């Protein structure tokens, strides 16, 4: 009699383990390629989760109904000044009417933000 509930409990625990492992695999943050420079490592650490590795947007952001900007759109990126990109990365999107973009100014130095803004420009040149 006790055997059946123990088997059911073991199966439930195993199912939860498989589910948790699958979610961890799906939601694992992308890693920069070997030999990546500082700008690429910053992009992967702070931007790739929403903007995607290639800059076109990520399904992860879409899960939370966040529509990350397409950083590969060359005409749009050309219309944005370096100062705008710097301020957007540093202060986030709320001052610019884009509340989904988090501010990174508290976590990054200004020279890293400038480096990241330059790297974002390269995504539209590919």
C-alpha positions as CSV (number, residue, x, y, z in Angstrom):
1,X,0.0,0.0,0.0
2,X,2.8,2.4,0.8
3,X,4.6,1.4,-2.3
4,X,2.2,3.1,-4.8
5,X,2.4,6.6,-3.2
6,X,6.2,6.4,-3.0
7,X,6.4,5.5,-6.7
8,X,4.1,8.4,-7.6
9,X,6.2,10.8,-5.4
10,X,9.4,9.6,-7.1
11,X,7.9,10.1,-10.5
12,X,6.6,13.6,-9.6
13,X,10.1,14.6,-8.3
14,X,11.7,13.2,-11.5
15,X,9.3,15.1,-13.7
16,X,10.0,18.3,-11.8
17,X,13.7,17.7,-12.2
18,X,13.3,17.2,-15.9
19,X,11.2,20.3,-16.2
20,X,13.7,22.4,-14.2
21,X,16.6,21.1,-16.2
22,X,14.8,21.9,-19.5
23,X,14.0,25.4,-18.3
24,X,17.6,26.0,-17.2
25,X,18.8,24.9,-20.6
26,X,16.3,27.1,-22.4
27,X,16.9,30.1,-20.3
28,X,20.7,29.9,-20.1
29,X,22.2,33.2,-21.1
30,X,24.1,33.2,-24.4
31,X,27.9,33.0,-24.1
32,X,30.3,35.1,-26.1
33,X,32.4,33.2,-28.7
34,X,35.9,32.2,-27.7
35,X,38.3,35.1,-28.3
36,X,35.6,37.8,-28.1
37,X,36.8,41.3,-27.4
38,X,35.6,43.4,-24.5
39,X,32.8,45.0,-26.6
40,X,31.4,41.6,-27.5
41,X,31.6,40.4,-24.0
42,X,29.8,43.5,-22.7
43,X,27.1,43.0,-25.4
44,X,26.6,39.3,-24.4
45,X,26.5,40.2,-20.7
46,X,24.1,43.2,-21.0
47,X,22.3,43.2,-24.3
48,X,22.0,39.8,-25.9
49,X,19.4,38.4,-23.6
50,X,16.8,40.8,-25.1
51,X,18.4,42.0,-28.4
52,X,19.6,38.5,-29.3
53,X,23.1,37.4,-30.3
54,X,22.7,38.8,-33.8
55,X,20.9,42.0,-32.7
56,X,17.5,41.1,-34.3
57,X,15.7,40.4,-31.0
58,X,15.4,37.4,-28.8
59,X,12.5,35.0,-28.2
60,X,13.3,35.4,-24.5
61,X,12.2,39.1,-24.6
62,X,9.1,38.1,-26.6
63,X,8.1,35.7,-23.8
64,X,7.8,38.8,-21.5
65,X,6.1,40.8,-24.2
66,X,9.2,43.0,-24.6
67,X,9.9,44.1,-28.2
68,X,13.6,44.8,-28.2
69,X,14.8,47.1,-31.0
70,X,16.3,45.5,-34.1
71,X,19.9,46.6,-34.0
72,X,20.5,45.3,-37.5
73,X,18.2,47.8,-39.2
74,X,20.8,49.9,-40.9
75,X,18.7,53.0,-41.8
76,X,17.3,53.2,-38.3
77,X,20.6,52.8,-36.6
78,X,22.2,55.4,-39.0
79,X,19.5,57.9,-37.9
80,X,20.5,57.5,-34.2
81,X,23.4,59.6,-32.9
82,X,26.2,58.2,-30.8
83,X,25.1,60.5,-27.9
84,X,21.6,59.0,-28.2
85,X,22.9,55.4,-28.0
86,X,25.2,56.3,-25.1
87,X,22.3,57.9,-23.2
88,X,19.9,55.1,-24.0
89,X,22.4,52.5,-22.7
90,X,23.4,54.5,-19.6
91,X,19.9,55.8,-18.5
92,X,17.7,53.2,-20.0
93,X,14.7,53.7,-22.2
94,X,12.2,55.4,-19.9
95,X,13.5,59.0,-20.5
96,X,13.2,58.2,-24.3
97,X,9.7,56.7,-24.1
98,X,11.0,53.1,-24.2
99,X,10.3,51.7,-20.7
100,X,11.5,48.2,-21.5
101,X,15.2,49.2,-21.9
102,X,16.9,48.9,-18.5
103,X,19.6,51.4,-17.5
104,X,23.2,50.1,-17.3
105,X,24.8,53.3,-16.0
106,X,25.0,52.0,-12.5
107,X,26.8,48.8,-13.6
108,X,29.1,50.1,-16.4
109,X,31.7,52.8,-16.6
110,X,31.2,55.5,-19.2
111,X,34.1,54.2,-21.4
112,X,32.5,50.7,-21.4
113,X,29.1,52.3,-22.4
114,X,30.8,54.1,-25.3
115,X,32.5,50.9,-26.3
116,X,29.2,49.1,-26.2
117,X,27.5,51.8,-28.3
118,X,30.2,51.4,-30.9
119,X,29.7,47.7,-30.9
120,X,25.9,48.0,-31.4
121,X,26.6,50.1,-34.5
122,X,28.6,47.2,-36.0
123,X,25.5,44.9,-35.8
124,X,23.8,46.9,-38.5
125,X,26.8,46.8,-40.8
126,X,26.8,43.0,-41.1
